[in-house]
Amino acid sequence: MEQRLEDVTAQASYWKGKLRIIEKQMRKLEKETKEEISQVQNETKQKEMVWNEESDSLRRQIEQLTHQLIQANADKKELQKRLGNV
């Protein structure tokens, strides 16, 4: 009976040690995962900022070109009127 108790105690000690190792590994993985998530979030924010800057720049260029096209069409119509009246 006493031997059986010692065996069970030894097994319990073994599994308790295994559990500590697993818990330590889990904490390490959790920390690494949080760091990776944070890094990806930061990279995503930076990419969004660049994308927003580039899209704003393109939007302004489109607005300028649209304005120039409208002005060129107005100038063309005015020139056609003048040439038609000459």
Summary of the structure (lengths in Angstrom):
residues: 86
radius of gyration: 36.5
end to end distance: 123.8
largest distance: 123.8
contacts: 165
relative contact order: 0.04
helix: 98%
strand: 0%
